[in-house]
Amino acid sequence: MLARTDAGLGTFYYAARTTRIFCLPTCVARRPNRSNVLFFDTIDEATSAGYRPCKRCRPDRAAEEADPAIGAILAVCRWIDDRDDATIGELASRLGWSERHLRRLFKERVGVTITAYRRAQREKRVREALRQGAPVTNAVFAAGYGSMRAFYDDAAPNLGVAPAAFRRGSPGHIIHYTIVATLIGEVLVAATAQGVCAVCVADSHEALRDELAANYPLAVIVRDDEALSLQRSIVSALAAGQLIPTTDLPLDLQGTAFQRTVWAALRTIPAGRTATYAEVAEMIGQPGAHRAVANACGKNPAPLIVPCHRVVRSDGTLGGYRLGTSRKAALLEAEATAEER
């Protein structure tokens, strides 16, 4: 790849976390630092993970030549990203397709519905504008919402705090947490009023609190073992391999539409069982997006409750795990033992 030969054309794409852009192996753009590089097998995986095609090497144009449908789906994504308020029927008409065909193909290629993608992009634009200090009303209408009511019904609850407070960096935003000692280390569970927002694992209380504070630098972080007694007991049981359901536990996780889809799918994997990254890609209706699924697993902010440790490679090996493969192996072994009883 560093030699910019065409040997890798059509076999992989690389993306930079810092710019959120993906390129062909032959792209003449300056190479990002290796620590910021991700690799994808297909255009679909890259776009599903939230990356945009490079304007220099145009990987989307190369894909369009091989599969015109990819170019059409990318065009729809661009229209939505550019705050195009056309209805789905109007978008389909521009392509000469039926609305049903567009809905089906978009879901197959991107992994989420057009409505979910549009909602996620609007929410993303609101967050970015508020972080830059824009007035709430300006941020809402600039993001593409037709009314303040639409924003408050759709996206405001996902901010975790009032929009004005989010704009100021969430000062006063209260996050409660508790810590419990488990077989895999000290586990911190944090929650907002909406639900669990983070699960951290470390070897010391200090490291856990530092990680939580780094993620929420302006929030008021308060330890409250009593208020989170249920979450505490659930996480303790999960860390011990107990086969208990968690799908009813409210969550307040921030991520892209694709990541949320993957995390929701992970919660359906039964305790004591595993699924491959490819199988999870099939579960969300996007076959072949196994690398994008792996990336979403790596960004999971609430391990154990969202059981990304139950996802393994197709050859049966463990694959990566943000908390360490030794912890992943311990969790799977504990769950397998519990299932045999």
N, C-alpha and C positions, 0 to 999 in steps of 0.2 A: 504494500500500500504506500509506503514512504517513497518508493521509486515512481509512483504515479503511473504504473503500467496498466494496461487494459485487461490484465488477467482476471481481475476481480469483478469486472463489469457484469452486472446481472446476477452476481452471487451474493453481494452484500452492500450495505450502505453504512456510512459512519456519521455520527452526529456529535455535536458539542453541547454539553449541558449548559455552558455559559451563554451561548447565543440562541439555543433552541432551534438550530438549523441542522439539516442533514444533507450530505453530499455524496457524489459518486467517488469511487476510489481514485479516479483520475483528476479530481478537482484541483485547480491551480491556486485556490485560496490558501492562505496561511494556515498551517496545521495547528490545531488546538493542543494544549498540554494533554499528554496521554491520560492523566488522571481524570480529565473532563470528557473523555471520549466514550461513546456507547456504539455498539454495532447492532445492525438490524438486517434480517434476511430479506425483507421486502419493504416496498414503499408503504404498504398498508400498516405494517408494524410501526414504522417511524411516525406516520401521521397519527396513528391511534395513540401513541405515547405523547403526542402534543408537539411534535417537531415539524418545522416548515421546510419546504424544499429550497435549496440554495439557488440564488438568482444568477450565479455564474455558471455552474455546471449543469443546472436544470435537470436534476434526476427525474422530476415529474415528466419532463418532455420525453426523456428516454423511455419511461414507463408507458407514456401515452402511445408511443409508436408500437410497443409490444401489445398493449391492451388499451384500446380507446376508452373503455369504461373507467379506468383509473383516472384518466385526464378529466372525465366528466365529474367524477366524485370530488376530485381535487378542486375543480372549478366551483362546485357547490360550497365546499369548505371555505374557499376564498371569498365568495359572495357573503357568506355568513360572517366571516372574520371582518369584512369591510362594512359591517352593520347594515347589510341589505335586509330590508324588512319584507321582502317578497314572501308570499305564502308558499307552502310546499308545492301546491299545484302550479303556481307561476314558475317556480324553479324548474319543475319537471317540464313545463312547456318550453322553456328556453333550450332545453336539451333535446326536445322532440320525443320525450318519453312520457309514459303515463305516470301519474302520481304513485300508483301502487308499485310500479317497477322501480322508481327512484327510491321509495322508502325501503324496499327489500334490498336493493343493491347497496345503498348507503349503510344499512345495518350490517350487511355481510362484510363490507370492506372496512368500515371504520370501527365497528364493534358496539356502537351505540346508535340510538335513533337520531334523526335530524333534529327533533324537538329537544332531546337531551343535549345534543351537541350545541345547539343555539343557546340553550339555557346556561350551559357551562361557560360558553364564551362571553355571554353578557355578564355573568357573575364575575368572571375573571377581569373584565374591563372595569367593572365597578370597584373591585378590590384595588386594582392598580391606580385608578384615579383617586380613590380615597387615601391611599398611602402617600400619594403625591400632594395631598392637601386640598384637593378640589372640594368645593361645597357639595353637600350631599345631593341637592337637586340637580346641579350641573352634572355630577358624576352619573346619576341615574339616567338622565335623558341622553347624555353623550354615549352611554353604553348600549342604547337601543331600546330601552323600555318605553312603552307607550304612555305610561302613567306611573305616578308614585305608588298607587295601589297595586299595580302589577308587580312592581319591585318588592314591596313589603309582603305581598302574598307569596312571591316566588323565591327571591334570593335573600332578603333581609334575615330570615331565621338562620341561614347558614353562616352568617358573619359571627354568630356567637354573642355579639353585643350590639347595642344600638349603633346604627350607621355613623352617627356623629362621633361616638366614642371610638369606633374602628378607625375613623379618619385621624383621630389624635393619637393613634397607636395603641388603642384599647387601655388607656389608663383607668385603673379602678376595676378592670375586668377581673372577676374573682374566679380563680381555679382552685378547687380543693384537691388534695392528694392524700394518699395513704401509702405506706410501705409495709411489705410483708416478706419475711424470710422464707425462701423456698429451696428446693433441691437444685435449682439452676441458678441460684444467687438471690440477691436482694431485688425485689420487684416493686416498682412504683406504679400506681394506677392514679391517673389524674382525670378529673371530670369538670365540665362546665355545667351550666344549668340544663343544657340540651342532652348531655350524655358523656360517655367516656371519650376523652380527646387524645389520650396518650397512655402508652404502657412502656415503661423503660426497665431495663435490666442491667445491673452493674454489681460490683463487688462491695460498694460502700454507699451509705446514705448520702454522703456529701456529693459523690459523683452523680447520683440520681437527681438530687435537687439542682445541681449545676446544669444538667442536661435539660431539665424542665424549664429552668429560668432562661436558658439560652433560646429556647423555642418561643417563650412568651416574656420578652424582656420588660414590658411595661405593665404586665398584669400583676394583680395582687394574688400571691400564691400562699395558700393557707393549708396547713396539715389538719385533716379532720377525719380521724379513724372511725368515729362513730357514724358520720354521715355517709361514709363509703364502706360501711361494714359488709354490705352485700357484694359490691365489686371486689372487695378484699378477699372474701371467702371464695368467690368464683375463680379469681386468678390463682389463689393458693391451690384450689382443687385442680385447675387445669395444669399448673406447673408440676403437680404430682402425678399427672397422667389420668386423672379420673375422667370418665366418659360422661360429661354433663353438657347439655345444650346451652348455647349462649345467644341464640338468634333473637331472643326477646329483650336482651340487654340494650338499652338505647346508646347510640354512638353519636359523636360529634366530630367526624373526621373530615379534614380538608384535603382535597385532591382533585385531579382532573376527572372529567366524566368517565373516561376509560378506566382510570384507577378505581373509582368508586364501583364501577361495574365488576371489576375483578375482585375487589374486596368483598362485595356482596356474594359473589360466587364462592369464594373461599369459605364463607360462613355456612355453606350448605354441605361441605365435605363432612361426612359423619366422623365423630371421634373414633379413633382406632383404625381409620382407613386413610389411604393416601390417594392422590391423583397426580398425574404428570402435568407439566406445564402445557403440553399439547392438549391434554384432556380438558384443562381449564379453558384453553382457547376455544375448544369445541363447545364447552358449556356456555360461553358468552356469545356464541354464534360467529366467531371469527377464527376459523381454522387457519393454522399456520402462524398465528401471532404469538408463538410460544415465548419468543424473546421479549416482546412487549409485556407479556404476562409476568415474566421473571422480573422485569424492571419494576412493575407495579408491586410485586411481592416485596422487593427490596425497599420500596418507599412506604410500606405499610406502617402507620404510626401506632398501631395497637396490636402487636403480636400477642399470641396466646388467645385473645378474644377473637381476633381475625386470624385464624390458624394457618398462616402461610408456611408453618413448619411441616404441614401435611402435603406440601407440593414437592415432588421429586422429579428427577430427570427420567427420560424415557428408558434409559438403560438400567434404572433401578438405583443409581447412585444418588446421594443426597442433594447435590446442587448447593447453591449458596444459601446463606442465612445471615441476616443483619446482626443477630445476636451471637453468631458463631456456630460452626457446624457441630461442635461437640455438644452444645445445648440442643441443637436440632435432633441429633442422634439420641440424646437422653430422653427428650420428650416423646419421640416416636417409639422408643423402646418401652417407656412407661405406659403409653397408651396401648401398645400391643399386648403387654402383660396384663393390663386391666381387662382387655377384651377377652382374653383366654380364660379368665376366672368364671 
